[in-house]
Amino acid sequence: MKVLIVDDEKRLAEAVAQNLRRNNFDTDVSYDGEDGLYNALSGVYDVILLDIMMPKKDGLSVLAELRAEGIQTPVILLTALGEVEDRVRGLDRGADDYLPKPFRTEELIARIKAVTRRRGVYRQDGILSFGDIELNPLSLVLTREEKSFTLTQKESRLLEYLIENRDIRLSANTIIEKVWGYDSDADDGNVQSYMSFLRKKLNALSSAVKIGNVRGSGYMLEYETEE
């Protein structure tokens, strides 16, 4: 899961980022509202953690602009403001949740899992499933029946993205932007290599889930059940 933190308190932002990375979240940080808006508009993030009081552009303005541009990425407001009015304003402008500072990492992760579950992809326990496989994005474990593999972070993120978009044929460029990042120097060869890694592990699990690929069109998960 790819997370963007937008917070001008650098020590806090880096501490939160490190804690999320330890829990296998792919995490980027912006330190002011303008940079945060620029990054968030890329659409590559699964969740945005957004402070309210920031230089250059406040968090509520960032949130309003994101929603006006059609970016529906779940947003959790991180704020030291205690007034109910501020929280209501944030929710009215399209925030999905809020978390007052200070907070514990365990609660933040629970909030992240809650707002992503609302998209209808994740189960209550945070597991993704497709066909005969299950993926735990936090432990990086891919399971079919009694057999399992621990994936690398990149493999897990790639499979997670394929499951989230199970009905969409995804181009290599779209996958690079979402999984590697919009400013990455990854190319089609990187995508092909990681697709190959995932195919080998799916085969080793004797899974009926396949990664379909039409040259020039893109990749999509397929579940090949017997007639």
Secondary structure, 3 states (H helix, E strand, C coil): CEEEEECCCHHHHHHHHHHHHHCCCEEEEECCHHHHHHHHCCCCCCEEEEECCCCCCCHHHHHHHHHHCCCCCCEEEEECCCCHHHHHHHHHCCCCEEEECCCCHHHHHHHHHHHHHCCCCCCCCCCEEECCEEEECCCCEEEECCEEEECCHHHHHHHHHHHHCCCCCECHHHHHHHHHCCCCCCCHHHHHHHHHHHHHHHHHCCCCEEEEEECCCEEEEEECCCC
